[in-house]
């Protein structure tokens, strides 16, 4: 499973976020940085609604619409990604390191994991010839140990 970021890694990743925003021509606003920071620190891949509720104590004037628009903008610039789940609500995460996802079919919990051997593999020729591949991720569905009762 992916390990939580250290304080130094968090600071470095936030600086990379600021740089990436500037390179993309995006203003580095307090709301954008707090949304990104929360996504880095919260390992549960929250929906926009959950993220909004978590942000309210520190940003009482932030609207749900602002959270949605910010997530969309950051996703368009490759700074956050939308997790493909079987749920109707989109789930989000900060983009900072290659990883894959485990999703529990019962409780819908999403957990990151790293699989360097897969990351190093070339895609099959018929897939590689499809066009421009921007990323490759694996999503594994099953039942987590908690839901299975172990």
LODRENRO-357536 format. One record per residue (C-alpha): residue in one letter; residue number from 1; x, y, z. Coordinates in steps of 0.5 Angstrom, whole numbers, plus 2048, in hexadecimal, padded with zeros to 3 digits. Example, Ala and Ser with C-alpha at 12.3 -4.5 7.8 and 13.67 -1.06 7.14 Angstrom:
<nodes>
nuza:vodren:xx:yy:zz
a:1:819:7F7:810
s:2:81B:7FE:80E
</nodes>
This chain:
<nodes>
nuza:vodren:xx:yy:zz
x:1:800:800:800
x:2:802:807:7FF
x:3:805:80A:805
x:4:803:811:808
x:5:807:817:805
x:6:80D:81A:80A
x:7:80D:821:80C
x:8:812:822:807
x:9:80F:81E:802
x:10:809:822:803
x:11:80C:829:802
x:12:810:827:7FC
x:13:80A:824:7F9
x:14:806:82B:7FA
x:15:80C:82F:7F7
x:16:80B:82A:7F1
x:17:804:82C:7F1
x:18:805:833:7F1
x:19:80A:833:7EC
x:20:806:82F:7E7
x:21:800:834:7E8
x:22:804:839:7E6
x:23:807:835:7E0
x:24:800:834:7DE
x:25:7FE:83B:7DF
x:26:7F9:83A:7E5
x:27:7F9:83F:7EB
x:28:7FC:83C:7F1
x:29:7F6:83D:7F6
x:30:7F5:83B:7FD
x:31:7EF:837:7FB
x:32:7F2:833:7F6
x:33:7F8:832:7FA
x:34:7F4:830:800
x:35:7F0:82B:7FC
x:36:7F6:828:7F9
x:37:7F9:827:800
x:38:7F3:824:802
x:39:7F3:81F:7FD
x:40:7FB:81D:7FE
x:41:7F9:81C:806
x:42:7F3:819:805
x:43:7F4:811:803
x:44:7EC:810:802
x:45:7EC:813:7FB
x:46:7E6:818:7FD
x:47:7E0:81A:7F9
x:48:7DF:821:7F7
x:49:7DA:821:7FD
x:50:7DE:81E:802
x:51:7E4:823:800
x:52:7DF:829:801
x:53:7DD:827:808
x:54:7E4:826:80A
x:55:7E6:82C:807
x:56:7E1:830:80B
x:57:7E4:831:812
x:58:7EA:834:80F
x:59:7E7:838:809
x:60:7E0:839:80B
x:61:7DE:83D:805
x:62:7E0:838:800
x:63:7DA:836:7FC
x:64:7D9:82F:7F9
x:65:7D9:832:7F2
x:66:7E0:834:7F3
x:67:7E2:82E:7F5
x:68:7DF:82A:7EF
x:69:7E2:830:7EA
x:70:7E9:82F:7EE
x:71:7E9:828:7ED
x:72:7E7:828:7E6
x:73:7EC:82D:7E4
x:74:7F2:82A:7E8
x:75:7F0:823:7E5
x:76:7F0:827:7DE
x:77:7F7:829:7DF
x:78:7F9:822:7E2
x:79:7FA:824:7E9
x:80:7F4:820:7EC
x:81:7F1:819:7E9
x:82:7EA:816:7E9
x:83:7EA:80F:7EC
x:84:7E6:80B:7E8
x:85:7E1:807:7ED
x:86:7DB:804:7EC
x:87:7D7:809:7F0
x:88:7D3:80F:7ED
x:89:7D8:814:7F1
x:90:7DF:816:7EE
x:91:7E4:815:7F3
x:92:7EB:819:7F2
x:93:7F2:818:7F4
x:94:7F8:81D:7F3
x:95:7FD:81B:7EE
x:96:804:81A:7F1
x:97:807:813:7F0
x:98:805:80D:7EB
x:99:800:808:7EF
x:100:7FA:804:7EE
x:101:7F4:802:7F2
x:102:7F0:7FD:7F6
x:103:7E9:7FE:7F7
x:104:7E4:7FA:7FB
x:105:7DE:7F8:7F8
x:106:7DA:7F9:7FF
x:107:7DC:7FF:802
x:108:7DF:802:7FC
x:109:7E6:804:800
x:110:7EB:806:7FB
x:111:7F2:804:7FD
x:112:7F9:806:7F9
x:113:7FE:801:7F8
x:114:805:801:7F4
x:115:807:7FC:7EF
x:116:80D:7FE:7EC
x:117:80E:7F7:7E8
x:118:808:7F9:7E4
x:119:80A:800:7E3
x:120:810:7FE:7E0
x:121:80C:7F9:7DB
x:122:80B:7FC:7D4
x:123:804:7FC:7D1
x:124:802:7F6:7CC
x:125:804:7F9:7C5
x:126:7FC:7F9:7C3
x:127:7FB:7FE:7C9
x:128:801:802:7C8
x:129:7FF:803:7C1
x:130:7F8:806:7C3
x:131:7FB:80D:7C4
x:132:7FE:811:7C9
x:133:7FE:80E:7D0
x:134:7FE:813:7D5
x:135:7FE:80E:7DB
x:136:7FD:807:7DD
x:137:7F9:805:7E4
x:138:7F6:7FE:7E6
x:139:7F0:7FE:7EA
x:140:7EF:7F8:7EE
x:141:7E8:7F6:7F1
x:142:7E6:7F2:7F6
x:143:7E4:7F1:7FE
x:144:7E9:7F4:803
x:145:7EB:7F0:809
x:146:7E6:7F5:80E
x:147:7E0:7F3:809
x:148:7E2:7EC:809
x:149:7E2:7EB:810
x:150:7EA:7E9:811
</nodes>
